[in-house]
Amino acid sequence: MAFEIQPRQSLIVYTYSLKQTRQLKRYGTVMYVSKKMRYVVLYVDQKDVTSLTDQLNKLRFVKRVVASSRPEITESFNGVAEEVAENSEDETKDDEE
């Protein structure tokens, strides 16, 4: 049996109270709990994000659920330095005028 990497995505679950954070373990892997800002970072399978978001929003202790946008962000940084240099040159030209 070959090992396959499952695509995962993080959900940020904002709660009213942190007493029920143990209940969130049944939905995915709890990676981080912020006591000050009362949120939990929960990793789930990417195919289950929409269904789990609906399920979590129905829980009484959950304020809202925000899905991470990292899967949509390109991680290739080819040519980024040139773009930044061009933008900074354009801004300096605008400032001179």
C-alpha positions, 0 to 999 in steps of 0.5 A: 500500500503506497502512502498518498499525501492528502490535501489539507486545509486549515479552518479558523473557528472563532468561538464564544468560549474555549471550554468546548474546544475538545469537541472540535477534535472530532472534526479534524486536527486541532493545531493551535488554540488562541486563548486571548482571541478565542479561536482554534486552527483546525486542519481538515481534508480539503474535500470536506471543507464546505460540509464541515464549515456548515456543520461547525457553524451550526454549533452553539459555541461557534461564532464563525468559521473562516477557511484559509485561502492558502490553497489559492495562493501561488507559491512560486516566487519567480520574477517577484523581485523584478515586479517589486523593483518595477513598482518601486521605480514607478512610485518614485517617478510619481513622487518626483512629478 
